[in-house]
Amino acid sequence: MRKFITRISLVISLLLVVFATHAQTDQEENIGYIIHLARAGVITPLEDSDFYLMMLTNTADFNAVVVTSPQLFLFNYNLNDFVGDWEEASRAEMVITTGTLELNDYTIAVEVTVAPLAYDLLDNTFSYYVRFTGELPEEWVNKKGELLPEITFDRATLAININQDFRTALLAGYQARLSSTRSGGTANPPLP
């Protein structure tokens, strides 16, 4: 029970930060956030790409979703459903959105997409491909200004921006997942 209350209080405090950030950004573009929390993780470069693999460990089995427009809507998005919807949506073309990544004491703007086979329930890990669009901390780069081969962190919060295009893609992925022969997941729609 104590663990649950701690998670809820963490999510609520994070939501306050997200709402404050949302008030400062273009409100027509962003209609909400998907919040992914983790206790640890690692970032490594991908070959021949400007994306990096970010593997989050000790994650909950859901993401908190906050939709702020046209009305406030809060719910939990099961990670199996989340990755299934995003993967199905990315079959024709990779779905990429923006977000804010908080690692330890750093906040960095990123572009993000779900990695193939992102959710590993047995290892309790979830993987994203991220591209940094914000300024990187000095400790993360070498003398040439390149990201170090491996960045480890103790805690992470990824706030994935939901705009209308991303919402439409997830809903299409949801419909494709439900009509596919692949079983698993729930029939709850990802977004209203």
Order of alpha helices (4+ residues) and beta strands (2+ residues): alpha-beta-beta-beta-beta-beta-alpha-beta-beta-beta-beta-beta-alpha
